[in-house]
Amino acid sequence: MKLLEEILAHNEQFVESKDYEKYQTDKFPNKRAVIISCMDTRLVELLPQSMNIGNGDAKVIKTAGAIVADPFGSVMQSILVAVYELKADEVFVVGHHNCGMSSLNAESMLDKVKERGVSEETLTTLEHSGIDLDQFLQGFDRVEDSVKHSVKTIKHHPMLPSDVPVHGLVIAPDTGKLDVVVDGYKK
């Protein structure tokens, strides 16, 4: 069975047995929080448990490395929607130790892109269109510095209200221990 078929078969049973009822909530986060975290599979259940976040408590945005790279990209747009339309009033950027983005090598990834069938011509067209693929595919050296950079990008956004604290944390993916990198309450 292919994964999509497996998901749809499970979903049919899930809906028929009304398992969804225990997850029903409204669109407003109970704890009025937005969390930007890494998409790492180790954090799917660990992160909410370590932060005491349950279903309906927070808006959770997942990106590779918990990176907010573009101040006018979809991640920042989602944060602003959460603040202005969904009543969130605190932001948490949560990176983690041993993140795959800390070892990301643009050259190696571009080799994999080519191996999967993307032509050199396509990559050249992107570069001639002003896209710096090395920058686009760049990781980071230290998770703490990356978290600080994302916090700064969010906090200094011209559309974010100045009274919204933006916190930066790093989680240990083996224990769930959180370390504060930026305390958003401190000016």
C-alpha positions, 0 to 999 in steps of 0.5 A: 500500500502506498502512503497516500492510500494508507493515510486515506484508509486511516482517515476514513476509520478516524472520521467514521469512529468520530476520533476527531471529537477529542481534538475539536477546538476553535481557531484562536490559540488558548495560550495566545502563542505562536511557535516557530520550530524546526520540522525535525521529526524528533520534535513532533510530540516532544516539543509540545510536551516540553512546553506544556502545549496542548491541542488548541494552545498555540499556532505552530509554524514548522520550517527547516531549522526554525529559520525566519529568513525572509521578513516578507515571506510566508513565515512572517506573514503567518506570524502577523496573521496569528497576531492580528487575526487570531489573538496571539500575543507572544512569539517563540522561536525554538531551534534545537541541538543537532539540527540538520540545518547546522550541517547543510552544505549547498554544494552537496545539496545541489549535487543531490538536486541534479541527481534527482533530475533537475537540469544544470540549465534550470539551476543556471536560469535560477542563478541568472534570475538573481537567485543565489542558490548558495545563500538560499541553501545555506545552513548555520554554524550555531543554533543559538546564533540562528535563533537570535537571527530569527528573533531579530528578524521577527522583532524588528519587522515594521508591522509587528507591534512593539508590545509582542515579546519574541522569545528564542529557545533551543531544545535538546531533542533527546531530553526536551530541555529548553534553554533560553537564548532570548528572553522577549520580556527583557528589552 
